[in-house]
């Protein structure tokens, strides 16, 4: 439903009928100017968030909301916003909610004062076009297009003015546009630059050296020039379009709204001279286009002729290469047959030589087998004699080795018995030594016990003597000193 330059509309209660058969209506523009006074920033590096201010303003008008809210001016003293509402009746309500209110931002002690007022819609009035055409030196009010009779409308959604009889909805219809706007008065001429394919190439529309940039959605909106026969028709149309947006409602009552820009024409776009100049430029461009098409056609025919000639030459070269290839293949086949014949002849000769060699080898093999048999018999006889002699020598060597082994065994047994006796002697001496150490240790322990017992006895006797002496001295004069001599 919504296209480039248009947005979805949910509230069409204030819509005014424009062209009901086409679902076209006018909707008043509802805009509010909001000015927020900023406190002086005393701390360096501290700033106010525009986004936070916008969010506070949006919260202040709830449950209502803005269709759009943008900053139109920002200084150190204030921020000015322009908010667009969906319904004209909401302007007063929003102004009452914002006027003389204050906003408290986080991090700031001062409150921000808010002022609100209805925004003035920039739209030319009767004084504007009267003054313009009165003061313009190159204008003649007696000529169409040089007086206030032409309206220039921009950013009109294309699909809204496409012909209902055409399947192509990507291009507007001049007849349909004329039919819609003729309700304000008789229309002398209508021009939609989008429909002229040569318009961008015409002299005066595209400057030499300028860059033609691509704009997104350039085929979804269009501009239109509408020229009325009478001044009253121009005035009615301008008065009706003042402060209005264009609204489109489909059969299901789904609505979309577009902010079209309206102004009176100041460029003499629909003067007879401009129309004739565009027609001549179009004819010239069409002639150039035909010449360019003829040149392209001739170049294409010449290129096709060259391609056909190249193809013919290529086919002839291909036929020649194919003939040479066939001849080469035939020569290769003949050489291969000749080689096969020679190979077969060589194979037969090699086979005969191989059979002869095998026969000679077989004869030589038989002779060698006979010779080997003779040599084997002689070798057996010689080996038998040698084995007999070796056997005698081996028996003698075995007897001598056996006697030597017996002698070594007797010597080993004697040495083993001797070592066993020495080991037993060492064990016996070790036992004697341990016994002596044990006796000495027992004697030492016994001596210690006796000495200890003797010491205990002596101490006991001395203690008894001291006790007796104390008893004797008890009750007498205390002695100055008493020395007990230890025996």
Buried (B, 14 or more C-beta within 10 A) or exposed (E): BBBBBBBEBEBBEBBEEBBEEBBBBBBBBBBBBBBBBBBEEEEEEEEBEEEEBBEBBBEBBEEBEBBEBEEEEBEEEBBBBBBBBBBBEBBEEBBEBBEEBEBEBEEBEEEBBBBBEBBEEEBBEEEBBEEBBEEEEEBEEEEBBBBBBBBBBEBBBBBBBBBEEEEEEEBBBBEBBBBBBBEBBEBBBBBBBBEBEBBEBBEEBEEEEEEEEEEEEEEBBBBBBBBBBEEEBBBBBBEBBBBBBBBBBEEEEBBBBBBBEBBBBBEBBBBEEBBEBBEEBBEBBEEEBEEEEEEEEEEEEEEEEEEEEEEEEEEEEEEEEEEEEEEEEEEEEEEEEEEEEEEEEEEEEEEEEEEEEEEEEEEEEEEEEEEEEEEEEEEEEEEEEEEEEEEEEEEEEEEEEEEEEEEEEEEEEEEEEEEEEEEEEEEEEEEEEEEEEEEEEEEEEEEEEEEEEEEEEEEEEEEEEEEEEEEEEEEEEEEEEEEEEEE
